[in-house]
Amino acid sequence: MKRALCVGINDYPVKGADLKGCVNDAKAWAALLIDHFGFDPQDVTMLIDSQATKKRVLAAVDKLVADAKKGDVLVFTNSSHGTYVADRDGDETRYDEAMCPYDMKKNLILDDELRERFAGIADGVRLTVISDSCHSGSVTRGEVLDTPDDRRRRFVNPRTLGLPEIQGVRRKAKPRTTDVHPERRMREVLVSGCRDNQYSYDARINGTYHGAMTYYALRIIEQANYDLSYEELWDQLVERLEIEGYDQEPQVEGKSSNKRRRLFT
């Protein structure tokens, strides 16, 4: 069985927070999976803009992983704003990363909430998580930069949501190897747009808005004739985004054996 959930949020009910490339990202990932990796359209769920509330996204994630068994291939992609909140359970240093659903003024999706769900999947289930958002930064709400390609940071400062800002978040990324949840124990493969002390960018590229990581990942996959490993994708993504002038370093995390696996298999 192959199943996927693709989330994209451009239109937020928060002044100054709108993005332009996230819905295109979600549609592009869904099309890639259906057209080139054998996913049935009926097994690919999309949640767009106001559909993507916290309740609906988590319900869709629960449905995605429900009853999954060895050999099943699952994919969850999310393109949205990201933020952080102060850590409360001591599992991370100072703060938890969070995705911003449509109703982010009242609800956030913490990394802990996703981790709990993924930890329960059966052995042999092959789960890929693609996150094109950012989780740290300075005071900005989708700030538009003065660049020809209309770049916007996919970050919402916690203060915008009535939450405390943590000073020094961007000074140094937290190494997962010293975390309570080390990379070697991950059941999923995580492809993220940047390090946790960087921004992921939304931009107009060749006339179409996308997340920079998503856009170039899709191009690299196409140029490889849809046959490369997660490690190979990461190697090329890092180089390509640097060449294109994006100050973000994509990450691929998971067990070594999973990172060597071919994409979406």
N, C-alpha and C positions, 0 to 999 in steps of 0.2 A: 504494500500500500504506500502511495505517495500522497502527502497532504501538505498544504501551505497556507500561511496567513500573511497577508501583505497589508501593512498599515501606512498611511500617508496623510499628514495633516498640514495644510497650508493656512486654513481659515480659522484663526483662534478668536474667541470672544474677549480678547484682551487688547487694548489700544496699543498699536505699534508692534504687535507680535507676529503679524502675518508673514508667512514665507511664500515662496513661489514654486519651488522644485519638488516638494515632498510627494504630492499626488502623482506627478510624473514618475518619480522613483518607484512608488508602489505598483503602478501600472506596468512599468518596464520590467520589474522583477517578476511579476505574475506572467507577463508575456514570455519572458525568457524560459521560465519553468515549463509552461505549457507547450511552447513551440519547439524547444530544444532538449528538454530533459524528461519528457514523457509524463508530465503531470496532467491529469484529467481536469478540464475547466471546472467541473462540478466539485472537485476536491481542493480548489484554490479559493479561499475566502479573502475578500478585500474590504477593509474598513477605511473610509475616506472622510476627512473633515469631521462634521458633527456626528457621524456614526461612531467615531473612535473615542468614545468616553472610556474612562477607566474600567467601569463595570463591563462594558461590551468587549473591550480588548482582553481583559483577563478571562472573561467567559469564553472567548474565542481561543485563547491560549489553552485553557483547560480542555476544550473540545479537541484542539489539535493533538494534544498528547494523550488524550483518553484512549485507553485500550490499545495503545501502540505496542507492538511486539517486535521481537528480534527480526531485523532485516527491513523494517519500515523506514522510510525516508521522510523526514519532517523538515520544513523550512519556515522560519518566522523572520520577516523583514519589517523594520520600523524606520521610517523617515519622519522626523519631527524635531521640535525643540527638545533640549535636554537641560537638566539643572542638577543641583545637589541639595541635600539636607543634612543636618547634623546627625551623626551616627548615634543610635540609642541602645544598641545591643552589644556593642563592643567587638563586632566581627570585622570592622574596618577601622582604619586610622582616620579619626576625626569626622568623616562624612560618608554618606551613602550616595551613590549616583542614582539619578532618576530620569525616566522618560516623562515627557509632558503630554498627557492625553488632551483631548479637546477641552475637557472640563478641568484644566490644570489649576484654576483659581481655587478649587476645592479639593482636588485629588491629584496625586502624583503616583506613578508606578515605580516603586523602588526596585533596585537591583535585587534586594533580598526577596521580594515577592516573586520575581521570576525565577531566582535560583531555587527556591523551595519547590516550585512546580517542576523544574527540569531535573532536580535531584531524584524525583520519584519515577522517572521513566525506566522502562525495563532495560536490562542489559541487551546490547546489540541493536538498539534503536539508534538511528543515525540522524541527529538533529543539528541543523545549521541555523544560527542566529546572526542576522545582519542588522547592525545598528548604525544608521547614518545620522547621528545627532552628536551633540557635545554635552559634557557634564560639568564643566567648570569655566570660570572666566570672571570678567569685571562687570561693571554696571552697564547692562545693555539688554534690549528686548528686540532681538532680530535686527540689530543695528545694521543699517545700510552703509557700506564702505564706499569711498570715493574711488571706484575702479571701473574700467570700461565694461566689465562683465557683470556689474550690479551685484557684487558679493554681499551676502548677509550671513551673519553668524547664527548658527542654529543653537542659540543659548538664551535662556531666560534667567536673569538674576533672581535668586530667592527672595530678595527684598520686594520685587514686583508682586510676589505671591503672598506677601505678609510673613515671610520666614526670615530667620536671621542669616546674614551673610557671614561667611567664614573667611577671615583674612589669611592671605598667603596660600590659597588653594592652588594657584597656578605655579608656585615656585618649583615643585618637584612632583612628578607622577609617583603614585604608590606602586612599588613592585609587587606583582601578584605572588611571587615566590615566598614572600614573608607574610602573606595574608592568611587568615583563618581558612580561606577557601583557595588552596593552591591550584595552579593550572593543571597539574597532573591528575587532579580528581574531577575535573570537569567532564561531564557527560556530553556536552554540546561542543561544537566548534563555533567560536564567536569571531565574526568579522566586524570590526568597528571602524568608524571613520577617522579616529584620531586617538592619541594618547589622552589620558584623563586629565592632563594639564594643558590641553590644547583645545582649539575650536574646530568643529567641522563646518564647512562652508556650503551655502546655497548660492548658485550662480547661473548666469545665462551663458551657456556653452554651445557654440555653433547654432545660435538662434533659439535654443530651448533651455528652459530652466530645469536644473537637476541638482542633487547633491554632488559635489565634486567627486567624492569617493565612488558613489554609485555610477556616475557617468563613465568614469575611466575604468572602473571594474567591468562594466558591461562591454566596453570597447575591447578590453584585454581578453575577455572571455570569447568574444566573437572572433578576434584575430587568431586565437588559439584553436579555432574550430570546435569550441565548446568542450575541450578536453585538456584540463590541467588540474593540478592539485591546489589545495588551499595555500600551501607554502609557495608554490610557483606564482599564484595570484598575488600574494603579499609582496614577494620580491619585485614584481613588475609594478605594482601599485605605488609602492614607496618611491621608486625611481620616477614614475610618470608624474605623480603629484608634485614632486620637487622640481621637475623640469617645467611644469606648468605654473610654478610660482605659488603653490598653496602651502601655507605654513601649518601643515597637519600631516602626521605620520600614521597611516592606517595600522591597525593591529589585527593579528590573527592569533587567537588563543585556544588552547585545548591540549589534549594529550598528543604527544608526538606522532603516534600512529594515526590519529584522526587528522592531523594537519597534513600528513602525507597522502591522505585519501583524495581521490578524484572528486571534483565538485559535484555536489548534490547526488552522491551515490551512497 
